[in-house]
Amino acid sequence: MQDTYLFQLSLALTPSWQVFSTQFSLAEKCLDFPKGNAFACPEYGTSVKAHDTTEKTWRHLNFFQHNAYLTARVPRVSCQRCGIHQVKVSWARSGSGFTL
């Protein structure tokens, strides 16, 4: 089993998200999504393309004795009905700095 697949399963990622790389080091790595992916509008649930992204970081449970952080480019979507909103991520509550 690949380590990226293991992390995708452990974070219960929806099909819109994908772990591209993992590395055990002090350098930060980023969770990303494939270009052209569609996301659900947070208000209406309709499928829309990413408008732009913001990089966010959440504190995760330690990996043995090592601190663990999850960094992701979180997209904003442009819905024709309700405007531009940031998508909700499956691994954290809205506005929280910690993963679920």
C-alpha positions, 0 to 999 in steps of 0.5 A: 500500500502506498503511503499517500493512499494510507493518508487519504484513507486515514483522513477520510478524504472525499474524491475531490481531494488527493494526497500527492506526496508525503515525506517524513522530514521537517519541511512542510508538505501540502495536500492538493487537488487535481486541476479542473476538479469540481467541488460542492457549493457550501450553500446549495451543494451544486458542483462548481469549479474552483475560483481560486485557493488559499493555503491553510494549515491544521494541527493534526495528532502527533505521529509517534513523538513528532508534531504533525500538520496538514497543509492544503490549498483550499479552493473557493468556488464561484456559485451562480446562485450565491456567489463566491464561498470557500469549500468545506473540508472533510477533515476539519470544522469550519474555522478550526485550526485542528483536524477532526 
